[in-house]
Amino acid sequence: MKQPHALLVASPGLGHLIPVLELGNRLSSVLNVHVTVLAITSGTSSVTETETIHAAAARGTCDIMELPSVKVDHLVEPDATVVTKILAKMRVMKSEVWDAVKSMKQKPTVMIVDLFGTGLLSIVDVGVMKKYVYIPSHAWFLALMVYLPVLDKVVQGEYVEIKEPMKIPSCKPIGPKELLDTMLDRSGQPEK
């Protein structure tokens, strides 16, 4: 049986890169999966980011392809949140990711992206590989993300205007101060 090949895509930033590299290391060393990590860099010439990529490559458990981030200042407002900028970068990087996949000798059998890479899941034909979203976070954040479509239908206006704490199943109620910055201004969200 042919060794499975997992393609992992890390969004810009160490908080996304490190968990994806660790997942790749575990898949390779524990499950004997051939792993390729596409590391989309932040574009800020981060020494720590570069050192992290080089250290992971030195382990030799994963193939790592660094995809330099592109400028998106012309696509977002000057005061856009970090999350909005990352989402814009990931949208723009779609063709580079697709080109990287096409250049691989062994085509991936599975693609795993983090939360900001979900827009990349459409780059390949459904029959080519399985697709997963990896959310290396705590349970509360995952519960919020899973329940967010329900809140979007129930809550009228902006979340910041809500007076009563919002109820999320199996979690303590939360108020606007505990929400992510991007949730506070739903009208200013970028196109998906």
C-alpha positions, 0 to 999 in steps of 0.5 A, a space after each residue: 500500500 502506498 504511503 499516504 501524503 498529507 498536505 498541511 497549510 499554515 496561515 501566517 504567524 507563529 501561532 498558526 505555524 507552530 501547531 501545524 509543524 507539530 501536527 506534521 511532525 506527529 503524523 510523520 513520526 507516529 503514523 508514518 505519513 509523508 507530510 508536506 507543510 506549506 508555510 505561508 509566512 507573515 511577510 514581516 521578515 520575522 527572524 523567529 518565524 524563519 528559525 522555526 521553519 528551519 528548525 522544523 526542516 532540520 528534523 527531517 520529518 516533513 517536507 517544508 515549502 515556504 510560500 512568502 506572503 503577499 502584500 494585501 494593503 491595497 485590499 483591506 482598510 488601513 485600520 483592518 484587524 490582523 484577522 481581516 489581513 490574514 484572511 485577505 492574504 490567504 485568499 490571495 495565496 490561493 493560486 500559489 498554493 494550487 501551483 505548489 500542489 501541482 508541482 508535487 511529485 506525489 500528490 497529496 491524499 489529504 489536505 489539512 488547513 487551519 481556521 484561516 485556510 478554509 478558503 483553500 479547500 476549494 482549490 482541488 477537485 473533491 475526488 483528489 483528496 480528503 480535506 480537514 480543518 485543524 483548529 489547535 485551540 481550546 474547547 471554548 473557542 471551538 464551541 464558539 466557532 461551531 455555534 457562530 452560524 446560529 448566533 449570526 441568524 439569531 442576533 440582530 445588529 452588531 454583537 457589541 450592542 447586545 446587553 445580555 450575555 450570549 448563551 453557547 451550548 455547554 459554555 458559560 454565557 459570554 458578553 461582548 468584551 469576551 468576543 473576538 475583535 472580528 465578531 464585534 463589527 459584522 458589517 465590516 467583514 471581508 467577502 468570503 
